[in-house]
Amino acid sequence: MTNPPPSNAPARLAPAGLMFLAITSVGWGFNWPVTKYLLSELPVLTMRGLTGVIGAALLAAFALAMGQSLRVERKLWPRLMLAALLNVTGWMVLMGLALLWLPASEAALIAYTMPVWASLLAWPVLGERPTLLRTVALVMAFAGLAVIMGGNGFSASAAKLPGILMALTGAIGFALGTVLAKRLPLQLPPIPAAAWQIGLGCFPVAVAGLLIETTHLEKVTELGWWLLSYSIVIQFCIAYVSWFAALARLPASIAAIGTMAVPVIGVVASAMALHEPLGLTQIVALAFTLAGVVLATRS
């Protein structure tokens, strides 16, 4: 017989969990340049809303195929609607609009300051006082934002300011939704919860887009249709399902740190696919932002 491992031995990470985490990071990372390109062929609200509604329908079908119920208790509906508003509606609208002013790489960097804002919002909402590491994380995140805002000069910053404010508001709103989820848990299986949140959050966006925007589907290129399929199937379905599968197999802290690959992939993919700049400014902003997120998730 072999002796059992000591109780203080580090737990072995499940290879399947790491694989699902990698799939999530790649799927969400590539979606930044995909969305940026699609905005050149489709109006922002219609594109963001309709892809989300279709993705939610596919997720719901997947949940039913897995034998999971989509039923929601009456008392959970206010929490579900609030989560959909903060985590989906605000995110879809604000990040989509931000891409009209910002390169996909910079929007991705600002978006993934979410863990920093979540750690800060946990103080008034959950009573978790900020630690020294969280304070340093906030400073690092602000440093990364300052580099992005600096751009190539004052005029560049002024031109990007609406996009920066929208992306920052979307990130803070998503962080608030994440913190509130700890205080007001949905108590739903992950995939049905995602299907409801995405569907409820994207439906009003799609309706608003159809009412106030003009869409010319005949002008969508073959590449555009392929990228729309990517956004629906990969972003909303495969990446979300992989994310929940990773959370079921990995510690939450490891999963959170693993998502930091998303802005890295977004920055590199945007530089390669859209020929966005990838110079010292972007690298420094990436370093400051990721350092802040690392400290936030470790505190």
GIKATA-V166128 format. One record per residue. N is the residue number from 0. RES is the residue in one letter. SS is DSSP state (H for helix, E for strand, C for the rest). PSI is psi in whole degrees, -180 to 180 (* if undefined). BURIAL is + if it has 9 or more other C-alpha atoms within 8 Angstrom, else -. Layout:
n res ss psi burial
N RES SS PSI BURIAL
N RES SS PSI BURIAL
//
This chain:
n res ss psi burial
0 M C 145 -
1 T C 147 -
2 N C 142 -
3 P C 151 -
4 P C 149 -
5 P C 150 -
6 S C -24 -
7 N C 10 -
8 A C 141 -
9 P C 137 -
10 A C 139 -
11 R C 132 -
12 L C 135 -
13 A C 124 -
14 P H -37 -
15 A H -39 -
16 G H -43 +
17 L H -37 +
18 M H -45 +
19 F H -37 +
20 L H -39 +
21 A H -41 +
22 I H -43 +
23 T H -49 +
24 S H -42 +
25 V H -45 +
26 G H -46 +
27 W H -33 +
28 G H -47 +
29 F H -20 +
30 N H -22 +
31 W H -54 +
32 P H -30 +
33 V H -48 +
34 T H -42 +
35 K H -43 +
36 Y H -44 +
37 L H -28 +
38 L C -15 +
39 S C -10 -
40 E C -21 +
41 L C 149 +
42 P C 150 +
43 V H -47 +
44 L H -44 +
45 T H -46 +
46 M H -48 +
47 R H -41 +
48 G H -49 +
49 L H -40 +
50 T H -37 +
51 G H -42 +
52 V H -45 +
53 I H -42 +
54 G H -40 +
55 A H -40 +
56 A H -41 +
57 L H -39 +
58 L H -42 +
59 A H -42 +
60 A H -39 -
61 F H -41 -
62 A H -44 +
63 L H -38 +
64 A H -29 -
65 M C 0 -
66 G C 18 -
67 Q C 138 +
68 S C 146 -
69 L C 6 -
70 R C 138 -
71 V C 126 -
72 E C 148 -
73 R H -38 -
74 K H -18 -
75 L H -12 +
76 W H -43 +
77 P H -40 -
78 R H -41 +
79 L H -43 +
80 M H -39 +
81 L H -43 +
82 A H -41 +
83 A H -39 +
84 L H -48 +
85 L H -43 +
86 N H -20 +
87 V H -61 +
88 T H -55 +
89 G H -42 +
90 W H -49 +
91 M H -46 +
92 V H -52 +
93 L H -43 +
94 M H -36 +
95 G H -45 +
96 L H -36 +
97 A H -33 +
98 L C -14 +
99 L C -22 +
100 W C -23 +
101 L C 151 +
102 P C 152 +
103 A H -35 +
104 S H -43 +
105 E H -37 +
106 A H -40 +
107 A H -40 +
108 L H -45 +
109 I H -41 +
110 A H -39 +
111 Y C 24 +
112 T C 4 +
113 M H -47 +
114 P H -31 +
115 V H -49 +
116 W H -34 +
117 A H -41 +
118 S H -33 +
119 L H -43 +
120 L H -19 +
121 A H -20 +
122 W H -60 +
123 P H -29 -
124 V H -44 +
125 L H -5 +
126 G C 17 -
127 E C 106 -
128 R C 140 -
129 P C 133 +
130 T C 176 -
131 L H -41 -
132 L H -40 +
133 R H -37 +
134 T H -44 +
135 V H -39 +
136 A H -41 +
137 L H -42 +
138 V H -43 +
139 M H -41 +
140 A H -43 +
141 F H -36 -
142 A H -43 +
143 G H -42 +
144 L H -38 +
145 A H -40 -
146 V H -43 +
147 I H -44 +
148 M H -29 +
149 G H -40 +
150 G C -135 +
151 N C 17 -
152 G C 175 -
153 F H -40 -
154 S H -38 -
155 A H -38 +
156 S H -42 +
157 A H -38 -
158 A H -32 -
159 K H -9 +
160 L H -46 +
161 P H -42 +
162 G H -40 +
163 I H -45 +
164 L H -40 +
165 M H -45 +
166 A H -40 +
167 L H -42 +
168 T H -41 +
169 G H -41 +
170 A H -42 +
171 I H -40 +
172 G H -43 +
173 F H -39 +
174 A H -41 +
175 L H -41 +
176 G H -38 +
177 T H -43 +
178 V H -44 +
179 L H -29 +
180 A H -28 +
181 K H -33 -
182 R H -32 -
183 L C 72 -
184 P C 147 -
185 L C -29 +
186 Q C 47 -
187 L C 152 -
188 P C 147 -
189 P H -45 -
190 I H -47 +
191 P H -37 +
192 A H -43 +
193 A H -42 +
194 A H -45 +
195 W H -45 +
196 Q H -46 +
197 I H -44 +
198 G H -50 +
199 L H -37 +
200 G H -35 +
201 C H -23 +
202 F H -51 +
203 P H -29 +
204 V H -43 +
205 A H -44 +
206 V H -46 +
207 A H -42 +
208 G H -43 +
209 L H -28 +
210 L H -39 -
211 I H -10 -
212 E C 158 +
213 T C 121 -
214 T C 130 -
215 H C 87 -
216 L H -28 -
217 E H -16 -
218 K H -4 -
219 V C 127 +
220 T C 170 -
221 E H -40 -
222 L H -39 -
223 G H -41 +
224 W H -41 +
225 W H -41 -
226 L H -33 +
227 L H -43 +
228 S H -40 +
229 Y H -47 +
230 S H -40 +
231 I H -54 +
232 V H -47 +
233 I H -52 +
234 Q H -53 +
235 F H -27 +
236 C H -70 +
237 I H -46 +
238 A H -41 +
239 Y H -45 +
240 V H -41 +
241 S H -37 +
242 W H -46 +
243 F H -35 +
244 A H -37 +
245 A H -43 +
246 L H -32 +
247 A H -17 -
248 R H -12 +
249 L C 154 +
250 P C 146 -
251 A H -37 -
252 S H -40 -
253 I H -42 -
254 A H -41 +
255 A H -45 +
256 I H -35 +
257 G H -31 +
258 T C -9 +
259 M C -13 +
260 A H -20 +
261 V H -55 +
262 P H -31 +
263 V H -49 +
264 I H -40 +
265 G H -43 +
266 V H -49 +
267 V H -44 +
268 A H -38 +
269 S H -37 +
270 A H -38 +
271 M H -44 -
272 A H -37 -
273 L H 0 +
274 H C 35 -
275 E C 154 +
276 P C 140 -
277 L C 74 +
278 G C -158 -
279 L H -40 -
280 T H -49 +
281 Q H -38 +
282 I H -42 +
283 V H -45 +
284 A H -41 +
285 L H -43 +
286 A H -46 +
287 F H -45 +
288 T H -47 +
289 L H -37 +
290 A H -41 +
291 G H -40 +
292 V H -39 +
293 V H -47 +
294 L H -38 +
295 A H -41 +
296 T H -21 +
297 R H -11 -
298 S C * -
//
